């Protein structure tokens, strides 16, 4: 394309494709962007540096959080930084005796006598203790309690740490009604083996027979901690509570017994005594009447029924019950009841005095061999 006007000096004009069109937008030089005149490589390098700074601060925050968490954990578990206890060095081994070599003359070795080992002595003691227990059992079955006691005492002198020997000796002493030494032996057994249930029961029975009812009740409560459903233990607790005039607690124990054993006549008699002590006479009489339906010849029930009615000053009913007992058990046997403190409030009543005089005039029959009334706790005056 020629330049007719000579704008380009007569030379050929540049092609239109090489011309830059005029932009309709504002000039780029007026842009406020400071990175406008920088290359793309410089902008990429600055972005990388910014990313590195962000990762650095994130890592620093994580380390700080971990350090704070470690401090909190150490404060809650101070034993982690405690110094371990020094470990004692192992005991020095006992040097073994020099071996005796056959065919080698050694006067020093040959002069040492042979000593029995400790385990041999222990085995001999264990064997003799078991034999003493077997012999004692045989003697007890034969009724030779004194010989069984001597046999166990001799074995215990040789083996004072044998708990089975000591417990067997306490049982034999208890059968001989020697309660104080029996309690001492049982206490030593429990000191070494507190979980032995038979020893706990034996100790409670010893205290009960020694009339140390408070101590007996403490041991019985200890027994119930281990076995709260033991029926016999609840009945023992009720007897101790009645002896201590703790009737409400006795009723709680006896209700547990009678709810399981509906034919336990002894427990029902104790329950009637507790009701009488509390002044609940109707419940006491109902309980005793139910017992007499099960066993019409139970002397304890007749005695407790007479006491219950005596507390209500029902003299005619008392005499009626005692006359029934005379028919069943004989006058001499029932006459011993009349001297009980339970009938002291009837001592001036003419009907009761007349009945007592009739017992001494009537021919008496021998007292029954069984069903004798149990020892009844004295009831307080109303």
ZAMARGU-4260 file (C-alpha; in steps of 0.2 Angstrom, whole numbers, plus 5000, padded with zeros to 4 digits):
<rodrens>
0) 5000/5000/5000 | 5008/5016/4995 | 5008/5032/5004 | 5002/5046/4993 | 5003/5060/5005
5) 5020/5055/5011 | 5016/5053/5029 | 5028/5039/5030 | 5042/5047/5019 | 5036/5039/5004
10) 5039/5022/5011 | 5027/5008/5012 | 5014/5010/5026 | 5015/4996/5039 | 5001/4983/5038
15) 4985/4986/5047 | 4987/4971/5058 | 5003/4978/5066 | 4994/4994/5072 | 4988/4994/5089
20) 4969/4999/5091 | 4965/5013/5102 | 4957/5007/5118 | 4941/5014/5124 | 4945/5011/5142
25) 4955/5023/5153 | 4974/5023/5151 | 4983/5009/5160 | 4996/5021/5167 | 4982/5028/5178
30) 4979/5012/5187 | 4983/5012/5206 | 4989/4994/5206 | 5007/4994/5212 | 5011/4977/5205
35) 5005/4982/5187 | 5023/4985/5181 | 5030/4969/5189 | 5032/4953/5181 | 5022/4938/5184
40) 5037/4929/5192 | 5039/4942/5205 | 5021/4941/5210 | 5022/4922/5211 | 5037/4923/5223
45) 5028/4935/5235 | 5013/4923/5236 | 5025/4909/5241 | 5033/4920/5254 | 5015/4924/5261
50) 5011/4906/5261 | 5027/4901/5271 | 5023/4914/5284 | 5005/4907/5286 | 5011/4889/5289
55) 5025/4895/5301 | 5012/4904/5312 | 5000/4889/5311 | 5014/4877/5317 | 5018/4889/5331
60) 5000/4889/5337 | 5000/4870/5337 | 5016/4869/5347 | 5009/4881/5360 | 4993/4872/5362
65) 5002/4855/5364 | 5013/4863/5377 | 4999/4870/5387 | 4990/4853/5386 | 5005/4844/5393
70) 5006/4857/5407 | 4988/4853/5412 | 4990/4834/5411 | 5006/4835/5422 | 4997/4846/5435
75) 4983/4833/5436 | 4995/4818/5437 | 5009/4824/5448 | 5015/4806/5450 | 5022/4806/5432
80) 5037/4817/5437 | 5040/4809/5454 | 5056/4800/5457 | 5055/4782/5458 | 5058/4774/5475
85) 5075/4767/5476 | 5076/4748/5473 | 5084/4739/5487 | 5098/4728/5481 | 5094/4709/5481
90) 5100/4700/5497 | 5116/4691/5496 | 5115/4673/5492 | 5119/4661/5505 | 5135/4652/5500
95) 5132/4634/5497 | 5143/4621/5507 | 5157/4614/5498 | 5153/4597/5489 | 5160/4581/5496
100) 5170/4573/5482 | 5170/4554/5482 | 5188/4547/5484 | 5196/4564/5489 | 5201/4564/5507
105) 5196/4581/5515 | 5195/4580/5534 | 5187/4598/5535 | 5172/4592/5524 | 5170/4575/5532
110) 5170/4583/5549 | 5153/4593/5546 | 5138/4582/5552 | 5123/4581/5541 | 5109/4593/5546
115) 5091/4590/5542 | 5084/4603/5530 | 5070/4615/5535 | 5057/4609/5523 | 5059/4591/5530
120) 5054/4598/5548 | 5040/4608/5541 | 5033/4593/5532 | 5034/4583/5548 | 5025/4596/5557
125) 5011/4597/5544 | 5009/4578/5544 | 5008/4578/5563 | 4995/4592/5563 | 4984/4583/5551
130) 4985/4567/5561 | 4980/4576/5577 | 4965/4583/5568 | 4959/4566/5563 | 4962/4559/5580
135) 4953/4573/5588 | 4938/4570/5577 | 4937/4552/5581 | 4938/4556/5600 | 4924/4569/5598
140) 4913/4556/5589 | 4916/4544/5604 | 4912/4557/5616 | 4929/4559/5623 | 4930/4578/5623
145) 4944/4579/5637 | 4955/4567/5627 | 4952/4577/5611 | 4957/4593/5620 | 4973/4586/5627
150) 4977/4579/5609 | 4974/4596/5601 | 4984/4606/5614 | 4999/4595/5612 | 4999/4597/5593
155) 4996/4615/5595 | 5011/4617/5606 | 5022/4610/5592 | 5013/4620/5579 | 5007/4636/5587
160) 5004/4644/5570 | 4993/4631/5563 | 4975/4639/5562 | 4966/4623/5559 | 4972/4616/5575
165) 4968/4632/5585 | 4950/4632/5577 | 4947/4614/5581 | 4953/4616/5599 | 4941/4631/5601
170) 4927/4620/5595 | 4930/4607/5607 | 4932/4619/5621 | 4915/4627/5616 | 4907/4609/5617
175) 4913/4608/5635 | 4905/4625/5638 | 4922/4633/5642 | 4918/4648/5632 | 4931/4661/5638
180) 4946/4650/5632 | 4937/4646/5616 | 4934/4664/5612 | 4952/4668/5615 | 4958/4655/5602
185) 4945/4660/5590 | 4951/4678/5591 | 4968/4673/5587 | 4962/4663/5572 | 4953/4678/5566
190) 4968/4689/5568 | 4977/4679/5555 | 4962/4675/5544 | 4948/4687/5546 | 4937/4680/5532
195) 4935/4663/5540 | 4916/4662/5542 | 4915/4648/5555 | 4927/4657/5566 | 4916/4672/5566
200) 4901/4662/5570 | 4910/4653/5584 | 4916/4670/5592 | 4898/4677/5592 | 4891/4661/5600
205) 4905/4662/5613 | 4901/4680/5617 | 4882/4676/5618 | 4885/4662/5630 | 4896/4673/5641
210) 4882/4686/5641 | 4892/4698/5632 | 4878/4702/5620 | 4884/4719/5614 | 4901/4711/5608
215) 4891/4697/5601 | 4880/4709/5591 | 4895/4718/5584 | 4902/4701/5578 | 4885/4696/5570
220) 4884/4713/5561 | 4901/4709/5554 | 4895/4692/5548 | 4880/4700/5540 | 4891/4712/5530
225) 4899/4697/5521 | 4882/4687/5519 | 4867/4698/5522 | 4855/4683/5518 | 4861/4671/5531
230) 4845/4665/5540 | 4854/4658/5555 | 4864/4674/5557 | 4849/4685/5557 | 4841/4673/5571
235) 4857/4675/5581 | 4856/4694/5579 | 4838/4694/5585 | 4843/4684/5601 | 4856/4697/5605
240) 4844/4712/5601 | 4831/4704/5613 | 4844/4702/5627 | 4849/4721/5624 | 4830/4725/5623
245) 4832/4732/5606 | 4815/4725/5600 | 4813/4735/5584 | 4829/4728/5577 | 4825/4711/5583
250) 4808/4712/5573 | 4817/4716/5557 | 4829/4702/5558 | 4815/4689/5563 | 4804/4695/5549
255) 4817/4690/5537 | 4819/4673/5545 | 4800/4669/5546 | 4797/4675/5528 | 4809/4661/5522
260) 4807/4648/5535 | 4788/4647/5539 | 4791/4632/5550 | 4804/4639/5561 | 4795/4638/5578
265) 4810/4645/5588 | 4810/4661/5577 | 4791/4663/5579 | 4793/4662/5598 | 4807/4676/5597
270) 4796/4686/5586 | 4782/4685/5599 | 4794/4690/5613 | 4798/4705/5603 | 4780/4710/5600
275) 4777/4708/5618 | 4792/4719/5623 | 4785/4732/5611 | 4768/4731/5619 | 4760/4724/5602
280) 4750/4711/5612 | 4738/4706/5598 | 4752/4702/5586 | 4761/4692/5599 | 4746/4682/5603
285) 4742/4679/5584 | 4760/4673/5582 | 4760/4661/5596 | 4743/4654/5591 | 4750/4650/5574
290) 4765/4641/5582 | 4753/4631/5593 | 4744/4625/5578 | 4760/4618/5571 | 4766/4611/5587
295) 4753/4609/5601 | 4766/4603/5613 | 4779/4617/5612 | 4782/4623/5630 | 4790/4639/5625
300) 4775/4645/5616 | 4764/4641/5631 | 4776/4651/5642 | 4777/4666/5630 | 4758/4666/5629
305) 4756/4666/5648 | 4768/4681/5649 | 4760/4691/5635 | 4743/4689/5644 | 4751/4693/5661
310) 4758/4709/5654 | 4740/4714/5650 | 4734/4709/5668 | 4722/4695/5661 | 4724/4684/5676
315) 4710/4672/5671 | 4718/4669/5654 | 4735/4667/5662 | 4729/4654/5673 | 4720/4645/5659
320) 4736/4644/5648 | 4746/4638/5663 | 4733/4624/5667 | 4735/4618/5649 | 4754/4618/5651
325) 4752/4608/5667 | 4741/4595/5658 | 4755/4593/5645 | 4771/4595/5654 | 4767/4592/5673
330) 4765/4603/5688 | 4783/4603/5694 | 4789/4609/5677 | 4776/4623/5676 | 4778/4628/5694
335) 4796/4634/5689 | 4788/4646/5678 | 4778/4654/5692 | 4794/4660/5700 | 4799/4670/5685
340) 4800/4689/5686 | 4788/4690/5671 | 4774/4686/5683 | 4779/4697/5697 | 4765/4709/5693
345) 4753/4695/5697 | 4761/4691/5714 | 4747/4700/5724 | 4733/4694/5714 | 4722/4681/5724
350) 4718/4670/5709 | 4736/4668/5704 | 4741/4665/5722 | 4727/4651/5723 | 4733/4643/5707
355) 4751/4643/5713 | 4745/4634/5729 | 4736/4621/5719 | 4752/4616/5710 | 4760/4612/5727
360) 4745/4601/5732 | 4742/4592/5716 | 4753/4576/5712 | 4765/4582/5698 | 4772/4572/5683
365) 4790/4572/5678 | 4796/4587/5668 | 4797/4583/5649 | 4814/4579/5642 | 4811/4590/5626
370) 4803/4606/5622 | 4809/4615/5637 | 4806/4634/5636 | 4820/4644/5630 | 4828/4658/5641
375) 4816/4673/5639 | 4823/4691/5640 | 4815/4700/5655 | 4802/4712/5648 | 4802/4730/5655
380) 4787/4736/5665 | 4773/4744/5655
</rodrens>
